[in-house]
């Protein structure tokens, strides 16, 4: 069946329409004014896209200032009052001044690109050399202002984006305790899932995912070591791109692991994610990993948006990553049917045979890397910080345990502190094992064996009840194969379980972002599963 015939059938079938989620999202239309010479119109923020904003600013209906002011008012009403989402940890006091400068440039005939005047939020582990602090959510870095912008922040400024503020996160990007609660930090408190407020938003990029979903910004930046972009994207019903390690510089980002860490965009549409990704790429002498992206990175990923992009693709099903929730599995079966209707060849199963053979080794490698990488970052802060090493950080938390550790401890910090340096024989041994089993004998082998373009799996399960006593109740997910390999992964909304969003992940080999964007966009356009949150106090069961 051809795609057009399938979509025509969907239009006449209530059950198929429900399967595809093709009903238009409420509030998605862009409001305009008859006379753009009047003062800027109030901005209709719900589900507005970056392209919508640019259209409004070019016509004079909106300005960068009016958009930024509207988002700030919505943040005040929704994030700090009303549902009290706690997705933001700090607002940029210079945001409106930056927006005014962008308006001035536009009036003078200069437009820097698709992000000119667009308000974005970034995670509070990303350095900005301005009036905002960078703390990873920890009181240990309260008042710490970076000496220079991260490469990522500089790229956003050069693109004309307005950095509206910083988002809350799982403290230290969720690498502190063996039973932490995602979305909680000592500085920011507990971030809430905007769909159901007593449910967890996942993490560590909790605030970024929640802010985008709740329409508190045009787009946000998250970071991931393993799951910290794609899990909160899935749990909050948005798009998350975890790029290939080296596509975006990590210079100026508080680290966990130089092997796995990367930043990436979180947006409400694949098109917006493609716009954001293109603005962030580039070679950076402060991050040698970016050298691998030479000739493989793009400055415009929107060229790969293709609603017919599923046709002819070969998609493998990582069946071994299913099975942790019956209703999630049902959504995945629905997604597979859609891909088949759209012209893809689905190979099922196409499991990664090495997936369960190196988890312990990867964890050991992360402990070594965290000790080395966090101490390097802290040591460079100088007088700007109260702590300059992992040991001093542990001591600070012990001295301030009533505020820093009221719900969970710092077991991972203690484990990492006991490790040797990165030249140790044990580290080099586990590093070789992880890279071999995750790449050559893992994702690459699976793609080659079945002649696949990409692999799919459920991103994770529905948001669990936030529980400060026993910590996260994570059912399962699929972030680890791509994360451990350093390969790209895109999470896209795939439906709901009792009103809680579920995502599907597309992942592939290194620097396959163009292909994954094409596949993700085709799936998104055919299904339209994204729905704005309703801020329910409890899940609607049944």
FIMARVO-383045 format. One line per 5 residues: number of its first residue (from 1); their letters; for each residue y, x, z of C-alpha. Coordinates in steps of 0.25 Angstrom, whole numbers, always signed. Each point is the difference from the previous one (the first is absolute). Example, Ala and Ser with C-alpha at 12.3 -4.5 7.8 and 13.67 -1.06 7.14 Angstrom:
2
1 = as = -18,+49,+31  +14,+6,-2
***
This chain:
542
1 = xxxxx = +0,+0,+0  +14,+5,-4  +10,+2,+11  +9,-11,-6  -11,-10,+0
6 = xxxxx = -4,+4,+14  +14,-2,+5  +1,-13,-8  -12,-5,+7  +6,+4,+13
11 = xxxxx = +12,-9,-2  -9,-12,-1  -10,+3,+11  +4,-2,+15  -11,+9,+5
16 = xxxxx = +2,+11,-10  +15,+0,+3  -3,+1,+14  -9,+12,-3  +11,+7,-8
21 = xxxxx = +11,-4,+10  +9,-3,-12  +9,-10,+7  +15,+6,+0  +5,+6,+12
26 = xxxxx = +10,-8,+8  +14,+5,+0  -3,+10,-12  +11,-5,-9  +13,+9,-1
31 = xxxxx = +12,-8,+4  +12,+2,-9  +14,-5,-1  +8,-6,-12  +12,+9,+1
36 = xxxxx = -4,+15,+4  +15,+3,+1  -1,-7,+14  -3,+7,+12  -15,+4,+1
41 = xxxxx = -9,-11,+3  -9,-1,+12  -13,+8,-4  -13,-8,+0  -9,+11,+6
46 = xxxxx = -13,-7,+1  -9,+7,-11  +11,+5,-8  -4,+12,-8  +7,+13,-3
51 = xxxxx = +2,-4,-14  +6,-13,+5  +10,+7,+8  +4,+9,-11  +2,-12,-9
56 = xxxxx = +9,-6,+11  +8,+13,+2  +2,+2,-15  +6,-14,-2  +9,+1,+12
61 = xxxxx = -8,-11,+8  -4,+10,+10  +5,+13,+5  -8,+11,+7  +9,-3,+13
66 = xxxxx = -4,-15,-1  -14,+3,-1  +0,+10,+11  +8,-10,+9  -10,-11,-3
71 = xxxxx = -12,+9,+4  +7,+4,+13  +2,-14,+3  -14,-4,-2  -5,+12,+8
76 = xxxxx = +9,-5,+11  -5,-14,-1  -15,+3,-2  -4,+14,+5  +9,+0,+12
81 = xxxxx = +0,-14,+4  -8,-12,-5  -14,+5,-2  +4,+13,+5  -8,+8,-10
86 = xxxxx = +4,+14,+6  -2,+6,-14  +13,+8,+0  +2,+12,+10  +14,+3,-4
91 = xxxxx = +11,-4,-10  +8,+10,-8  +15,-2,+5  +4,+6,-14  -7,-10,-8
96 = xxxxx = +11,-9,-4  +9,+12,-3  -11,+5,-10  -1,-13,-6  +15,-1,-2
101 = xxxxx = -1,+14,-7  -11,-5,-9  +9,-12,-4  +12,+9,-3  -9,+9,-9
106 = xxxxx = -5,-13,-7  +14,-5,-2  +4,+14,-6  -12,-2,-10  -10,+8,+7
111 = xxxxx = -14,-5,+3  -10,+11,+5  -12,-8,-3  -9,-12,+4  +3,+3,+15
116 = xxxxx = +15,+0,-1  +5,-8,+12  -14,-4,+4  -2,-1,+16  -13,+7,+4
121 = xxxxx = -6,+3,+14  -8,+13,+3  -10,+3,+11  +5,+7,+12  -8,+12,-2
126 = xxxxx = +9,+4,-12  +11,+10,+2  +14,-5,-4  +12,+9,+3  +10,-11,+4
131 = xxxxx = +3,-8,+12  -15,-5,+2  -10,+7,+8  -14,+4,-5  -10,-2,+12
136 = xxxxx = -14,-5,-5  +3,-11,+10  -1,+9,+12  +10,+2,+11  -3,+15,+0
141 = xxxxx = +9,+1,-13  +10,-10,+5  +14,+5,-6  -7,+9,-10  +8,+1,-13
146 = xxxxx = -5,+8,-11  +8,+12,-5  -3,-4,-15  -5,-12,-7  -15,-1,-3
151 = xxxxx = -2,+1,-15  -4,-14,-1  +13,-5,+7  +8,+9,-10  -7,-6,-12
156 = xxxxx = +4,-14,+5  +14,+4,+2  +1,+6,-14  -6,-12,-6  +11,-9,+7
161 = xxxxx = -8,-7,+10  +6,-4,+13  -8,+4,+12  +1,-12,+9  -7,+6,+12
166 = xxxxx = -13,+5,+5  -13,-8,+3  -9,-1,+12  -13,+6,+0  -13,+3,+7
171 = xxxxx = +5,+12,+9  -2,+13,-6  -6,-7,-12  -12,-5,+8  -5,+14,+3
176 = xxxxx = +1,+0,+15  -11,-8,+7  -14,-4,-3  +3,-14,+4  +14,-2,-5
181 = xxxxx = +7,-13,-4  +6,+0,-14  +14,-3,-1  +4,+4,+14  +9,+12,+3
186 = xxxxx = +8,+3,+13  +13,-1,-7  -2,-12,-9  -10,-8,+8  -10,-9,-7
191 = xxxxx = +1,-4,-14  -5,-14,-3  -7,-5,-12  +10,-10,-7  -11,-10,-5
196 = xxxxx = -6,-2,+14  +8,+7,+11  -11,+2,+10  -8,+8,-11  +1,+15,-2
201 = xxxxx = +8,+5,-12  -9,+12,-2  +6,+14,-1  +5,+10,+1  +10,-5,-10
206 = xxxxx = +1,-13,+8  +15,-2,-1  +1,+4,-14  -11,-11,-4  +6,-11,+9
211 = xxxxx = +15,+3,-5  -4,-1,-14  -9,-13,+2  +11,-7,+8  +10,+3,-10
216 = xxxxx = +9,+9,+9  +2,+10,-12  -3,+2,-14  -10,+10,+2  -5,+10,+10
221 = xxxxx = -7,+14,+1  -12,+2,+8  -9,+12,+3  -15,+1,+0  -10,+10,+5
226 = xxxxx = -12,-10,-1  +4,-15,-1  +14,+1,+5  +6,-6,-13  -11,-9,-6
231 = xxxxx = -5,-6,+13  +14,-5,+4  +3,-4,-14  -13,-9,+0  +2,-5,+14
236 = xxxxx = +15,-5,-4  -3,-5,-14  +8,+11,-8  -3,+11,-10  -2,+14,+6
241 = xxxxx = -2,+13,-9  -6,+12,+7  +2,+10,-11  -8,+13,-3  +4,+11,+10
246 = xxxxx = +10,+8,-6  +6,-10,-9  +11,-2,+11  +5,+11,+8  -3,-1,+15
251 = xxxxx = +11,+10,+4  +8,-6,+11  -11,-10,+4  -6,+1,+14  -14,+4,-3
256 = xxxxx = -15,-2,+4  -7,+7,-11  +5,+8,-12  -13,-3,-7  +1,-15,+1
261 = xxxxx = +15,-4,+3  +8,-7,-10  +12,-10,-1  +0,-12,-9  +7,-13,-4
266 = xxxxx = -3,-14,+7  +6,-12,-8  -2,-14,-3  -4,+2,-15  -7,+11,-8
271 = xxxxx = +12,+1,-9  +9,+3,+12  -10,+10,+5  +0,+7,-14  +15,+1,+1
276 = xxxxx = -1,+6,+14  -11,+10,-4  +8,+6,-12  +12,+3,+9  -8,+8,+10
281 = xxxxx = -8,+10,-9  +4,+14,-3  -3,+15,+3  +5,+5,+14  -1,+15,+4
286 = xxxxx = -1,-5,+14  -13,-7,-3  -10,+9,-8  -9,-12,-2  +10,-6,-10
291 = xxxxx = -3,+11,-10  -13,-7,-4  +9,-12,-5  +6,+9,-11  -2,-8,-13
296 = xxxxx = -7,-11,+7  +11,-7,+7  +9,-10,-6  +15,-5,+3  -3,-14,-5
301 = xxxxx = -13,-6,+3  +5,-14,-5  -5,+5,-13  -14,-3,+4  +2,-14,+4
306 = xxxxx = -9,-8,-9  -4,-14,+3  -12,+2,-9  -3,+13,+6  -14,-5,+5
311 = xxxxx = -5,-1,-14  -11,+10,-3  +1,+7,+14  -13,+4,+7  +1,-4,+14
316 = xxxxx = -10,+4,+11  -3,-8,+12  -2,+9,+13  -10,-10,+6  -3,+8,+12
321 = xxxxx = +14,-2,+4  -2,-15,+1  -7,-8,+10  +9,+0,+13  +5,-14,-2
326 = xxxxx = -6,-11,-8  +13,-7,-4  +6,+14,-5  -13,+2,-8  +3,-14,-7
331 = xxxxx = +14,+4,-4  -6,+13,-6  -10,-8,-8  +12,-9,-5  +8,+12,-4
336 = xxxxx = -12,+6,-7  -1,-13,-8  +15,+1,-4  -2,+14,-5  -12,-4,-8
341 = xxxxx = +8,-11,-6  +12,+9,-3  -9,+9,-8  -5,+11,+9  -15,+4,+1
346 = xxxxx = -4,+0,+14  -11,+10,+5  -6,-5,+13  -4,+7,+8  +7,+13,-2
351 = xxxxx = -1,+6,+14  +6,+14,+4  -14,+6,+4  +7,+11,+9  +9,-10,+7
356 = xxxxx = -7,+0,+14  -4,+15,+0  +13,+7,+5  +8,-9,+9  -2,+9,+12
361 = xxxxx = +4,+12,-8  +12,-6,-5  +4,-4,+14  -2,+14,+5  +9,+5,-12
366 = xxxxx = +11,-10,+4  +0,+6,+14  +2,+14,-5  +11,-4,-10  +7,-9,+10
371 = xxxxx = +1,+12,+10  +6,+9,-10  +9,-9,-8  +6,-8,+12  +3,+13,+7
376 = xxxxx = +7,+6,-13  +8,-13,-1  +4,+0,+15  +3,+15,+0  +10,-1,-11
381 = xxxxx = +8,-10,+8  +7,+10,+9  +10,-5,+10  -1,-13,-7  -13,-4,+8
386 = xxxxx = -5,+0,+14  -14,+4,-5  -4,+11,-10  -15,+0,+0  -12,-9,+2
391 = xxxxx = -2,+5,+14  +15,-3,+4  -2,-14,-6  -12,-2,+8  +7,+4,+13
396 = xxxxx = +12,-9,-4  -9,-12,-1  -7,+4,+13  +14,+1,+7  +4,-14,-6
401 = xxxxx = -13,-7,+0  +6,-13,+5  +8,-2,-12  -8,+8,-10  -14,-4,+4
406 = xxxxx = +0,-13,+6  -12,-6,-8  -7,+12,-6  +0,+15,+1  +0,+13,-8
411 = xxxxx = -15,+4,-2  +2,+4,-14  +11,+10,+4  -9,+6,+11  -11,+2,-11
416 = xxxxx = +9,+6,-10  +7,+10,+10  -14,+6,+3  -2,+3,-15  +2,+14,-5
421 = xxxxx = +9,+4,-12  -2,-4,-15  -7,+14,-3  -11,-3,+10  -14,+0,-6
426 = xxxxx = -3,-14,+5  +12,-6,-7  -3,+6,-13  -14,-5,+0  +3,-14,+3
431 = xxxxx = +12,+0,-10  -9,+5,-11  -10,-11,+3  +10,-11,+0  +7,+4,-13
436 = xxxxx = -14,+1,-7  -6,-13,+5  +13,-8,-2  +4,+5,-13  -11,+7,-9
441 = xxxxx = -12,-7,+6  +8,-12,+4  +10,-8,-8  +0,+9,-12  -15,-1,-1
446 = xxxxx = +0,-15,+2  +10,-1,-11  -8,+9,-10  -13,-6,+3  +4,-14,-4
451 = xxxxx = +11,+4,-9  +10,-7,+8  +15,-2,+0  +1,-4,+14  -7,-5,+13
456 = xxxxx = +3,-12,+7  -3,-5,+15  +6,-8,+10  +12,+7,+6  -3,-5,+14
461 = xxxxx = -3,-13,+8  +10,-10,+6  +10,+4,+10  -6,+0,+14  +6,-5,+13
466 = xxxxx = +9,+11,+6  -6,+5,+12  +6,+11,+9  -12,+0,+10  -11,+4,-10
471 = xxxxx = +8,+4,-12  -3,-3,-15  -11,-8,-4  -2,+5,-14  -11,-7,-8
476 = xxxxx = -1,+9,-12  +7,+5,-13  +0,+10,-11  +12,+9,+2  -8,+13,+4
481 = xxxxx = -7,+4,-14  +14,+2,-7  +7,+4,+12  -10,+12,+3  +0,+4,-14
486 = xxxxx = +15,-1,-1  -1,-10,-12  +8,-12,-3  -2,-14,+5  +7,-13,-2
491 = xxxxx = -1,-12,+8  +3,-14,-6  +0,-14,+7  -14,-7,-3  +2,-12,+8
496 = xxxxx = -1,-5,+15  -10,-3,+11  +6,-10,+9  +14,+3,-4  -1,+15,+2
501 = xxxxx = +1,+8,-13  -11,+8,-6  +2,+12,-10  -9,+6,-11  +1,+15,-2
506 = xxxxx = -1,+7,-14  -2,+15,+1  -4,+11,-9  +1,+15,-3  +12,+9,+3
511 = xxxxx = +13,-4,-7  -6,-13,-6  +12,-8,+5  +4,-5,-14  -14,-6,-2
516 = xxxxx = +0,-6,+14  +14,-6,-2  -5,-6,-13  -12,-6,+6  +7,-5,+13
521 = xxxxx = +11,-6,-8  -10,-8,-9  -7,-5,+12  +13,-4,+7  +5,-7,-12
526 = xxxxx = -12,-8,-2  -2,-4,+15  +14,+0,+6  -6,+0,+14  +12,+4,+7
531 = xxxxx = +7,-10,+9  +11,+2,+10  -3,-1,+15  +2,-12,+9  +1,+7,+13
536 = xxxxx = -11,-9,+7  -2,+3,+14  -16,-1,-1  -10,+0,-12  -3,-14,-6
541 = xx = -15,-1,+1  -8,-9,-9
***
